[in-house]
Amino acid sequence: MEACCLSSNSFTKSLEVGIPSIKSRIFLQPKRSSSNFHIRKATTCCQSQSNSPSRSSRDEENMFLDADWRSFRARLVAGEKAFSSQESSPATDPNNMVNQTPSVSISDKWAHAIHEPEKGCLLIATEKLDGVHIFERTVVLILSMGPVGPTGIILNRPSLMSIKETRSTALDVSGTFADRPLFFGGPLEEGLFLVRGGEGVRNSGVFDEVMNGLYYGTKESVGCGVEMVKRNVVGVDEFRFFDGYCGWEKEQLRDEIRAGYWSVAACSPDVVGLATAGSVGLWEEVLGLMGQNKVW
């Protein structure tokens, strides 16, 4: 949580030293409000599931395909790697090779490189961000690729303070989440949270889904989170709260990726499991899953 104590002047100075070729406008522009996030109407959280319209089998099939496409792509990537390894092996007889990608399985935790950022992907800081205190060896989860620009939260900046101890009244509604830890999510001011849940959370229509079973909300929707806890739709332990977020202008993030400041990875929901929020070892874990075990 040390990064939270940096003044804007001290951080701007460190940023200019750490990244002389690009001054990330995310820190030099006026702080943006939660209007940059798509906020669903909170009234839907009070609707019982019995009042929700029933889904057709076609809708359920489309939901499954939408939720599982990342896993499908990961299997393709793993299969291509296995095929390339088999093809380059000296012991392999090309005449006996079947012109098909080998059948492969993937574990619950996986990550692989992708070329373009997308909702639900990870940004992994490279050595070019060493010395930039807020972003050095960080893992950022992209929450949205909205029209204003990408937004995300830093996952691996731990905090030993609870919401109650930080006196963050915006996220402490009726004391329900008072004892939950408050992690540092980025230098732009906004209170955000992640919540993991099943059909009850999805059917509420309140939160935005980042990836299968993982959603995010803002201070405007935290009241609905409280209501869902009271109704036993989701437990208090399924919430992770963040002070601040990261934001980029529309093409700025792609420019930073092309300049080599970030690696981009797709990953399984288990990699972004709520237990990993605040984990200082997440950076090394993601690189290991990607097969990039180099430590700078």
C-alpha positions in Angstrom: 0.0 0.0 0.0 3.1 2.2 0.0 2.3 3.4 -3.5 -0.9 5.0 -2.2 1.1 7.4 -0.2 3.0 8.8 -3.2 2.1 12.4 -4.0 1.2 13.2 -7.6 4.3 15.3 -7.9 6.6 12.6 -6.6 5.1 9.9 -8.9 5.2 12.1 -12.0 8.9 12.7 -11.3 9.6 9.0 -11.0 7.6 8.3 -14.1 9.6 10.7 -16.1 12.8 9.1 -15.0 11.6 5.6 -15.5 10.0 6.1 -18.9 11.7 8.9 -20.7 10.4 8.0 -24.1 6.7 7.9 -23.2 5.0 9.9 -20.5 1.9 7.9 -19.6 -0.9 10.4 -20.0 -2.9 8.3 -17.6 -1.1 10.1 -14.8 -0.7 13.5 -16.3 -4.3 14.1 -17.3 -7.1 15.1 -14.9 -8.4 12.2 -12.8 -11.4 10.6 -14.4 -14.6 9.7 -12.6 -16.5 6.5 -12.6 -18.5 7.7 -15.6 -15.8 6.0 -17.7 -17.1 2.7 -16.4 -20.3 1.1 -17.8 -22.6 1.0 -14.7 -25.7 -1.2 -14.8 -28.8 0.0 -13.2 -28.8 -1.0 -9.6 -32.5 -1.6 -9.4 -32.1 -5.0 -11.0 -30.4 -6.4 -7.9 -33.7 -6.3 -6.1 -35.4 -8.5 -8.7 -35.9 -12.1 -7.6 -34.7 -14.8 -9.9 -38.3 -16.1 -10.2 -39.2 -12.8 -12.0 -36.4 -13.0 -14.4 -37.3 -14.1 -18.0 -36.5 -17.7 -18.7 -33.7 -18.4 -21.1 -34.2 -20.5 -24.2 -31.8 -23.4 -24.9 -30.3 -21.3 -27.6 -29.6 -18.5 -25.1 -28.0 -21.0 -22.7 -25.8 -22.4 -25.5 -24.7 -19.0 -26.5 -23.8 -18.2 -22.9 -21.7 -21.3 -22.7 -19.9 -20.6 -25.9 -19.2 -17.0 -24.8 -17.9 -18.1 -21.4 -15.7 -20.9 -22.7 -14.1 -19.4 -25.8 -11.0 -18.4 -23.9 -10.5 -22.1 -22.9 -11.0 -23.2 -26.5 -8.4 -20.7 -27.7 -6.0 -21.8 -25.0 -6.4 -25.4 -26.1 -5.6 -24.4 -29.7 -2.5 -22.5 -28.5 -1.3 -25.5 -26.4 -1.9 -27.8 -29.4 0.1 -25.6 -31.7 3.0 -25.5 -29.2 2.8 -29.3 -28.9 2.8 -29.8 -32.7 5.7 -27.4 -33.1 7.7 -29.2 -30.4 6.9 -32.6 -32.1 7.8 -31.3 -35.5 11.2 -29.9 -34.4 12.2 -33.0 -32.4 15.2 -34.8 -34.0 13.6 -38.1 -33.1 10.5 -37.4 -35.1 10.0 -39.1 -38.4 8.2 -36.5 -40.7 6.8 -39.5 -42.7 5.0 -40.7 -39.6 3.6 -37.4 -38.5 -0.1 -36.9 -38.8 -1.1 -33.6 -40.2 -3.1 -32.7 -37.2 -2.6 -30.7 -34.0 -2.0 -33.2 -31.2 -4.8 -33.6 -28.7 -3.9 -31.6 -25.6 -5.5 -30.8 -22.3 -5.0 -27.7 -20.2 -5.0 -27.3 -16.4 -7.2 -25.1 -14.3 -4.4 -22.5 -14.3 -3.1 -21.4 -17.7 -1.8 -18.3 -19.4 -0.5 -17.6 -22.9 0.6 -14.6 -24.8 -1.7 -12.6 -27.1 -1.0 -9.8 -29.4 -3.7 -7.3 -28.6 -5.3 -6.3 -25.3 -8.9 -7.5 -24.6 -11.3 -7.5 -21.8 -10.2 -10.0 -19.2 -6.6 -10.1 -20.3 -3.5 -9.4 -18.1 -0.8 -6.8 -18.6 2.5 -8.0 -17.2 5.1 -5.3 -16.6 8.4 -5.8 -18.4 11.9 -4.7 -17.3 11.3 -1.4 -19.0 9.0 -0.4 -16.1 11.7 -1.3 -13.4 12.2 1.8 -11.3 8.6 3.1 -11.9 7.5 2.2 -8.4 3.8 1.9 -9.0 4.1 -0.4 -12.0 7.3 -2.3 -11.4 6.5 -6.0 -11.7 2.8 -5.5 -11.6 0.0 -7.6 -13.1 -3.0 -5.5 -14.3 -6.4 -7.1 -15.1 -8.1 -5.3 -17.9 -11.8 -4.7 -16.9 -13.0 -2.9 -19.9 -12.0 -1.9 -23.4 -14.6 0.9 -23.5 -14.9 3.8 -26.0 -13.0 6.2 -23.8 -10.1 3.8 -23.4 -9.0 0.7 -21.5 -9.4 0.5 -17.8 -8.0 -2.0 -15.3 -6.8 -2.7 -11.8 -3.4 -3.8 -10.4 -3.8 -7.2 -8.8 -0.6 -7.6 -6.9 -0.2 -4.6 -4.7 -1.0 -5.9 -1.2 -2.5 -4.1 1.7 -2.6 -4.9 5.4 -5.4 -2.4 6.0 -9.1 -3.1 6.0 -11.8 -0.8 4.6 -12.7 0.2 8.1 -9.1 1.2 8.9 -8.8 3.3 5.8 -12.1 5.0 6.5 -13.2 4.5 3.0 -16.9 5.3 3.4 -17.7 4.9 -0.3 -17.2 1.1 -0.1 -18.2 0.5 3.5 -22.0 0.3 3.3 -23.7 -0.5 6.6 -20.5 -2.1 7.8 -21.0 -5.2 5.7 -17.6 -5.0 4.1 -15.8 -3.1 6.9 -13.3 -5.9 7.6 -12.5 -6.7 4.0 -8.9 -5.7 2.9 -8.6 -2.7 0.6 -6.0 -3.3 -2.1 -4.2 -0.7 -4.2 -5.7 -0.8 -7.7 -4.0 2.1 -9.4 -3.3 5.9 -9.3 -6.7 7.1 -10.6 -9.3 7.8 -7.9 -12.2 5.4 -7.8 -13.4 2.6 -5.5 -13.8 -0.7 -7.4 -14.4 -4.3 -6.4 -14.2 -7.8 -7.9 -16.8 -10.4 -7.1 -16.8 -14.1 -8.0 -20.2 -15.8 -8.3 -22.4 -18.2 -10.3 -25.8 -17.9 -11.8 -27.1 -15.8 -8.9 -24.6 -13.0 -9.6 -24.9 -13.3 -13.3 -28.7 -13.2 -13.3 -28.7 -10.1 -11.1 -27.6 -8.0 -14.1 -25.8 -5.6 -11.8 -22.2 -6.2 -12.3 -20.1 -6.4 -15.5 -18.5 -9.8 -16.3 -14.8 -9.7 -16.9 -14.4 -13.4 -17.6 -16.3 -16.5 -16.7 -17.6 -16.2 -13.1 -15.6 -13.0 -12.3 -17.3 -9.6 -12.3 -16.5 -6.1 -11.3 -18.5 -3.3 -9.7 -18.1 0.4 -8.7 -19.2 2.3 -5.6 -22.5 2.9 -7.3 -23.2 -0.9 -7.2 -21.7 -1.8 -3.9 -25.2 -1.3 -2.2 -26.5 -4.1 -4.4 -23.5 -6.2 -3.3 -24.6 -5.7 0.3 -28.2 -6.7 -0.6 -27.0 -9.9 -2.4 -24.9 -10.8 0.7 -28.0 -10.4 2.9 -29.9 -12.7 0.6 -27.1 -15.3 0.6 -26.7 -15.0 -3.2 -23.0 -14.5 -2.6 -20.7 -14.5 0.4 -18.7 -11.6 1.8 -15.5 -13.6 1.2 -16.2 -13.5 -2.6 -15.5 -9.7 -2.8 -12.1 -8.0 -3.2 -12.0 -4.2 -3.0 -9.5 -1.9 -4.7 -8.6 1.7 -4.0 -7.9 3.3 -7.4 -7.6 2.0 -10.9 -5.6 2.3 -14.1 -6.8 4.0 -17.3 -5.4 4.7 -20.7 -6.6 6.8 -23.7 -7.8 4.9 -26.6 -4.6 4.1 -28.5 -2.2 4.8 -25.6 -2.1 1.3 -24.2 -1.4 -0.2 -27.6 1.5 2.3 -28.0 2.9 1.2 -24.6 2.6 -2.4 -25.6 4.4 -1.8 -28.9 7.1 0.1 -27.1 7.7 -3.0 -24.9 6.5 -1.8 -21.5 3.8 -4.5 -21.2 3.4 -8.1 -22.2 -0.2 -9.2 -22.8 -1.6 -12.5 -21.7 -4.9 -14.4 -21.8 -5.5 -16.4 -18.7 -7.9 -18.7 -16.9 -10.2 -17.4 -14.2 -8.2 -19.4 -11.6 -5.1 -17.3 -12.3 -7.1 -14.3 -11.3 -8.7 -16.1 -8.4 -9.6 -13.8 -5.6 -7.0 -15.5 -3.4 -4.3 -14.1 -5.6 -5.5 -10.5 -5.1 -2.6 -8.7 -3.4 -0.2 -11.6 -4.0 3.3 -10.3 -4.6 4.2 -13.6 -6.3 1.6 -13.3 -9.0 4.0 -11.6 -11.5 6.4 -14.6 -11.3 3.5 -17.1 -11.5 2.0 -15.6 -14.7 5.4 -15.5 -16.4 5.9 -19.2 -15.4 2.6 -20.2 -16.8 3.5 -18.4 -20.1 6.8 -20.3 -20.2 8.7 -17.1 -19.6 10.6 -18.0 -16.4 13.1 -15.2 -16.8 13.3 -12.9 -13.8 14.8 -9.5 -14.4 
